[in-house]
Amino acid sequence: MSIKQPFFPDYASGAIVAPNGAAVSQPIGTGKQVVITNLGNVVAYVRVTDGASVAAATTTDMPVLP
């Protein structure tokens, strides 16, 4: 598999989201790359959409382990 767009993270421009048990959304813009880390002590669930969907992530979405 080839990578068409190399990944160069810009850690200084990231967004820190601390939902504390509630659902949180974070717009990222068109054509952006996403890295998700979980610094908490519980599993976080993530849903990436086109912006038209506002449904919160559930346990059927992508888990991000601590």
Secondary structure, DSSP 8 states (H G I E B T S, - for coil): ---SS-----GGG------TTS-------TT--------SSS-EEE----SS------TTSEEE--
